Amino acid sequence: MRHSKDPKELWEPRRGLEDPVLRYVLSFLMKSDCPPLQADHGDRILDQCKALNIQPIVYDSLKADPDKDLNESTWFQTLRVESLKIAGACSYRQQTIHRIAKALHQAGTKPILLKGPALAHTVYPRAYWRTSIDIDLLIDESEWETANEVMLELGYQSSPCLNWGFLSFEKSYAPSKSYPESPLVELHLRLNNRPVLCVFSYQELLANATLMDLSGEHVLIPN
């Protein structure tokens, strides 16, 4: 059975879930009974994990299962290496958040951490299970200029933004020369959910925000 390259289609019941290998992978997330694992399924499981970006979740589940000894399997060794890389990237992302949040706090602003990095610490048992390619921070409109100056002082470069303040309420900051491995950073003035035309202001989220300790630096997250 051939799948589209779009990993979202793997979750459609009439398509991806018919694949026994994908069902085997998903069974670890659901803690349910697994279909039999065949000898030639290893590489396909690895491909599915890559497509869905869930290598750490599946690796930790397989490693914790006393009934399975996969240490001699080449595909399992590859899964381990990829999981460690993702965990390392998560650790570096946390250090970056700590550095930026500290600089913003020292400048008198109170950023709110959004999306993936926030969910990683509030929803997932292990932060590195929630992969993310950028860092999203919500800033009070009155503190915008200060926040922008802080990002530039840290060495980040702001990308041009069309319709700023009218249709667009976020700006992206490319990694700095001092921190070339840094993820992309985005500062938001509003939290928009465009599909349902839902907009949250900074003050609305701040009213119910909670503090999260991140490597010794307290960061606000939506409650």
Secondary structure, 3 states (H helix, E strand, C coil): CCCCCCHHHHHCCCCHHHCHHHHHHHHHHHCCCCCCCCHHHHHHHHHHHHHHCCHHHHHHHHHHCCCCCCCCCHHHHHHHHHHHHHHHHHHHHHHHHHHHHHHHHHCCCCCEEEHHHHHHHHCCCCHHHCCCCEEEEECCHHHHHHHHHHHHHCCCEECCCCCECCCECEEEEECCCCCCCCCEEEEECEEEEHHHCEEEEHHHHHCCCEEEEECCEEEEECC
